[in-house]
Amino acid sequence: DGVTIIPILEEILVVEKRLVLKEEVHVRRTAAAEDVEVPVTLRKQHAVVERVDPEGHASEQINPLSAQEQTL
């Protein structure tokens, strides 16, 4: 045909962001318990007093609020 096709190109910058595994971190949770004595200010205290006979049976209960209130 006598027709020559000449392609005309254009450069386009394509930016792409990909997640790629770089490293792994392994996390383990452990529970630890320790007994600690901490001094605290006691505001209220409730006590139940049981009278025990020599055989070890409880004979009666005394409510400390009905008796004279004591402060420690």
Distance bins in CASP14 RR format, pairs under 12 A and 6 or more apart:
PFRMAT RR
TARGET T0000
AUTHOR 0000-0000-0000
RMODE 2
METHOD distances of the structure
MODEL  1
41 72 0 0 0 0 0 1 0 0 0 0 0
42 71 0 0 0 0 0 1 0 0 0 0 0
42 72 1 0 0 1 0 0 0 0 0 0 0
43 71 0 0 0 0 0 1 0 0 0 0 0
43 72 0 0 0 0 0 1 0 0 0 0 0
44 64 0 0 0 0 0 1 0 0 0 0 0
44 65 0 0 0 0 0 1 0 0 0 0 0
44 69 0 0 0 0 0 1 0 0 0 0 0
44 71 0 0 0 0 0 1 0 0 0 0 0
44 72 0 0 0 0 0 1 0 0 0 0 0
45 64 0 0 0 0 1 0 0 0 0 0 0
45 65 0 0 0 0 0 1 0 0 0 0 0
45 69 0 0 0 0 0 1 0 0 0 0 0
45 70 0 0 0 0 1 0 0 0 0 0 0
45 71 0 0 0 0 1 0 0 0 0 0 0
45 72 1 0 0 1 0 0 0 0 0 0 0
46 63 0 0 0 0 1 0 0 0 0 0 0
46 64 1 0 0 1 0 0 0 0 0 0 0
46 65 0 0 0 0 1 0 0 0 0 0 0
46 69 0 0 0 0 0 1 0 0 0 0 0
47 61 0 0 0 0 0 1 0 0 0 0 0
47 62 0 0 0 0 1 0 0 0 0 0 0
47 63 0 0 0 0 1 0 0 0 0 0 0
47 64 1 0 1 0 0 0 0 0 0 0 0
47 65 0 0 0 0 1 0 0 0 0 0 0
47 67 0 0 0 0 0 1 0 0 0 0 0
47 69 0 0 0 0 0 1 0 0 0 0 0
47 70 0 0 0 0 1 0 0 0 0 0 0
47 72 0 0 0 0 1 0 0 0 0 0 0
48 58 0 0 0 0 0 1 0 0 0 0 0
48 60 0 0 0 0 0 1 0 0 0 0 0
48 61 1 0 0 1 0 0 0 0 0 0 0
48 62 1 0 0 1 0 0 0 0 0 0 0
48 63 1 0 0 1 0 0 0 0 0 0 0
48 64 1 0 0 1 0 0 0 0 0 0 0
48 65 0 0 0 0 0 1 0 0 0 0 0
48 66 0 0 0 0 0 1 0 0 0 0 0
48 67 0 0 0 0 0 1 0 0 0 0 0
49 58 0 0 0 0 0 1 0 0 0 0 0
49 59 0 0 0 0 0 1 0 0 0 0 0
49 60 0 0 0 0 1 0 0 0 0 0 0
49 61 1 0 0 1 0 0 0 0 0 0 0
49 62 1 0 1 0 0 0 0 0 0 0 0
49 63 0 0 0 0 1 0 0 0 0 0 0
49 64 1 0 0 1 0 0 0 0 0 0 0
49 65 0 0 0 0 0 1 0 0 0 0 0
49 66 0 0 0 0 0 1 0 0 0 0 0
49 67 0 0 0 0 1 0 0 0 0 0 0
49 70 0 0 0 0 0 1 0 0 0 0 0
50 56 0 0 0 0 1 0 0 0 0 0 0
50 57 0 0 0 0 1 0 0 0 0 0 0
50 58 1 0 1 0 0 0 0 0 0 0 0
50 59 0 0 0 0 1 0 0 0 0 0 0
50 60 1 0 0 1 0 0 0 0 0 0 0
50 61 1 0 1 0 0 0 0 0 0 0 0
50 62 1 0 0 1 0 0 0 0 0 0 0
50 63 0 0 0 0 0 1 0 0 0 0 0
50 64 0 0 0 0 0 1 0 0 0 0 0
51 57 0 0 0 0 1 0 0 0 0 0 0
51 58 1 0 0 1 0 0 0 0 0 0 0
51 59 1 0 1 0 0 0 0 0 0 0 0
51 60 1 0 1 0 0 0 0 0 0 0 0
51 61 1 0 0 1 0 0 0 0 0 0 0
51 62 1 0 0 1 0 0 0 0 0 0 0
52 58 1 0 1 0 0 0 0 0 0 0 0
52 59 1 0 0 1 0 0 0 0 0 0 0
52 60 0 0 0 0 1 0 0 0 0 0 0
52 61 0 0 0 0 0 1 0 0 0 0 0
53 59 1 0 1 0 0 0 0 0 0 0 0
53 60 0 0 0 0 0 1 0 0 0 0 0
61 67 0 0 0 0 0 1 0 0 0 0 0
62 68 0 0 0 0 0 1 0 0 0 0 0
63 69 0 0 0 0 0 1 0 0 0 0 0
64 70 1 0 0 1 0 0 0 0 0 0 0
64 71 0 0 0 0 0 1 0 0 0 0 0
64 72 0 0 0 0 0 1 0 0 0 0 0
END
